[in-house]
């Protein structure tokens, strides 16, 4: 998440069953507490989370995903050193 420039609250899936069953809407949690919960309940993470050299796409936003794919296709390929 740090590489993507996102905070735990930005990648929190507020639609997940775990979010609702844990009553997270009524709670105020620190980033560390949210990360701990995400480790215990991976469904709390919004998906997909795609990080590439062309940017970041979070969630099922077709336009954002398409733009990310297009920007990645236009970049020259890099060889591993």
C-alpha positions as a Markdown table, in Angstrom:
| # | Residue | x | y | z |
|---|---|---|---|---|
| 1 | Unk | 0.0 | 0.0 | 0.0 |
| 2 | Unk | 2.8 | 2.4 | 0.8 |
| 3 | Unk | 4.3 | 1.9 | -2.7 |
| 4 | Unk | 0.9 | 2.7 | -4.1 |
| 5 | Unk | 0.6 | 5.8 | -2.0 |
| 6 | Unk | -2.6 | 4.5 | -0.3 |
| 7 | Unk | -3.6 | 4.3 | 3.3 |
| 8 | Unk | -5.4 | 1.3 | 4.9 |
| 9 | Unk | -8.6 | 3.3 | 5.1 |
| 10 | Unk | -8.5 | 4.0 | 1.4 |
| 11 | Unk | -8.2 | 0.2 | 0.6 |
| 12 | Unk | -10.9 | -0.8 | 3.1 |
| 13 | Unk | -13.8 | -2.6 | 1.6 |
| 14 | Unk | -16.9 | -1.1 | 3.2 |
| 15 | Unk | -19.1 | -3.5 | 1.3 |
| 16 | Unk | -17.5 | -6.7 | 2.8 |
| 17 | Unk | -19.4 | -8.9 | 5.2 |
| 18 | Unk | -16.5 | -8.6 | 7.6 |
| 19 | Unk | -16.7 | -4.8 | 7.6 |
| 20 | Unk | -20.4 | -5.0 | 8.6 |
| 21 | Unk | -20.1 | -7.9 | 11.1 |
| 22 | Unk | -17.2 | -6.2 | 12.9 |
| 23 | Unk | -19.2 | -2.9 | 13.1 |
| 24 | Unk | -16.3 | -0.9 | 11.5 |
| 25 | Unk | -18.7 | 1.9 | 10.4 |
| 26 | Unk | -19.2 | 2.8 | 14.0 |
| 27 | Unk | -15.6 | 2.4 | 15.1 |
| 28 | Unk | -12.6 | 4.7 | 14.7 |
| 29 | Unk | -9.4 | 2.7 | 14.1 |
| 30 | Unk | -5.8 | 3.6 | 13.5 |
| 31 | Unk | -4.0 | 2.5 | 10.4 |
| 32 | Unk | -2.1 | -0.1 | 12.4 |
| 33 | Unk | -5.4 | -1.5 | 13.8 |
| 34 | Unk | -6.9 | -1.6 | 10.3 |
| 35 | Unk | -3.8 | -3.4 | 8.9 |
| 36 | Unk | -4.1 | -6.0 | 11.7 |
| 37 | Unk | -7.7 | -6.6 | 10.9 |
| 38 | Unk | -6.9 | -6.9 | 7.2 |
| 39 | Unk | -4.4 | -9.6 | 8.0 |
| 40 | Unk | -7.0 | -11.5 | 10.0 |
| 41 | Unk | -9.8 | -10.8 | 7.5 |
| 42 | Unk | -8.4 | -10.4 | 3.9 |
| 43 | Unk | -11.9 | -9.7 | 2.6 |
| 44 | Unk | -11.6 | -6.2 | 4.2 |
| 45 | Unk | -9.2 | -5.3 | 1.3 |
| 46 | Unk | -10.8 | -3.7 | -1.7 |
| 47 | Unk | -9.9 | -5.7 | -4.8 |
| 48 | Unk | -8.4 | -5.8 | -7.2 |
| 49 | Unk | -5.5 | -3.7 | -6.2 |
| 50 | Unk | -3.2 | -3.3 | -9.2 |
| 51 | Unk | 0.1 | -1.5 | -8.9 |
| 52 | Unk | 2.2 | -1.0 | -12.1 |
| 53 | Unk | 4.7 | 1.5 | -13.4 |
| 54 | Unk | 1.7 | 3.2 | -15.1 |
| 55 | Unk | -0.1 | 3.9 | -11.8 |
| 56 | Unk | -2.6 | 2.3 | -9.4 |
| 57 | Unk | -6.0 | 0.9 | -9.9 |
| 58 | Unk | -8.2 | 0.0 | -6.9 |
| 59 | Unk | -11.6 | -1.8 | -7.1 |
| 60 | Unk | -13.6 | -2.7 | -10.2 |
| 61 | Unk | -13.5 | 0.6 | -12.0 |
| 62 | Unk | -13.4 | -0.5 | -15.7 |
| 63 | Unk | -12.3 | 2.9 | -17.0 |
| 64 | Unk | -9.4 | 3.2 | -14.4 |
| 65 | Unk | -8.3 | -0.4 | -15.2 |
| 66 | Unk | -8.4 | 0.3 | -19.0 |
| 67 | Unk | -6.3 | 3.5 | -18.6 |
| 68 | Unk | -3.8 | 1.6 | -16.4 |
| 69 | Unk | -3.5 | -1.2 | -19.0 |
| 70 | Unk | -3.1 | 1.3 | -21.9 |
| 71 | Unk | -0.4 | 3.3 | -20.0 |
| 72 | Unk | 1.5 | 0.1 | -19.2 |
| 73 | Unk | 1.4 | -1.0 | -22.8 |
| 74 | Unk | 2.8 | 2.3 | -24.0 |
| 75 | Unk | 5.9 | 2.1 | -21.7 |
| 76 | Unk | 9.1 | 0.6 | -23.0 |
| 77 | Unk | 9.8 | -2.8 | -21.5 |
| 78 | Unk | 12.5 | -3.0 | -18.9 |
| 79 | Unk | 14.9 | -5.9 | -18.5 |
| 80 | Unk | 15.7 | -7.2 | -15.0 |
| 81 | Unk | 19.3 | -6.4 | -14.1 |
